[in-house]
Amino acid sequence: MSALNVSVYNGKYTVIQNDNGGIEALRYGEKWRDCCGDGLILALAQEIEELRNELDTHGYSRKE
């Protein structure tokens, strides 16, 4: 189970934060790079997740 899981660009890229706080990026579902310590990637993924949740709450359809 991951604490954060955000996919963009039609699933090409995924940012995952595991339960221990480590962050990694996947490309086409395969490990691509370790992003541990990269605050920018974490902040952007959290912002995307938050905005998507708001859209879902208000009943808007969205692209992934």
C-alpha positions in Angstrom: 0.0 0.0 0.0 1.3 3.4 -0.8 0.6 6.7 0.9 0.6 8.6 -2.4 0.1 7.3 -5.9 -0.4 9.8 -8.7 -0.2 9.0 -12.5 0.0 11.6 -15.2 0.4 11.7 -19.0 -2.1 8.8 -19.6 -0.3 6.6 -17.0 3.2 7.0 -18.6 4.6 8.4 -15.3 3.6 7.6 -11.8 4.9 9.0 -8.5 4.6 6.8 -5.5 5.3 7.6 -1.9 5.5 4.4 0.2 4.4 4.2 3.9 8.0 4.9 5.0 8.0 8.2 3.1 10.3 7.1 0.3 9.4 8.5 -3.1 10.0 6.9 -6.5 8.9 7.5 -10.1 7.7 4.8 -12.4 7.7 5.0 -16.2 5.2 2.7 -17.9 4.8 0.9 -14.5 8.5 0.1 -14.2 10.9 1.6 -11.6 12.4 4.6 -13.3 14.1 6.8 -10.6 14.4 7.3 -6.9 13.1 10.7 -5.9 13.8 10.5 -2.2 14.5 14.0 -1.0 13.1 15.7 -4.0 10.6 18.1 -2.4 9.4 19.5 -5.8 8.2 16.1 -7.1 6.5 15.4 -3.8 4.8 18.8 -3.6 3.6 18.6 -7.2 2.2 15.0 -6.7 0.4 16.1 -3.5 -1.1 19.1 -5.2 -2.3 17.0 -8.1 -3.9 14.5 -5.7 -5.6 17.2 -3.7 -7.0 18.9 -6.8 -8.2 15.6 -8.2 -10.0 14.9 -4.9 -11.6 18.3 -5.0 -12.9 17.6 -8.6 -14.2 14.2 -7.6 -16.0 15.8 -4.5 -17.7 18.3 -6.7 -18.7 15.8 -9.4 -16.5 17.0 -12.2 -15.2 14.5 -14.7 -11.4 14.8 -15.3 -8.6 13.4 -17.4 -5.9 11.3 -15.8 
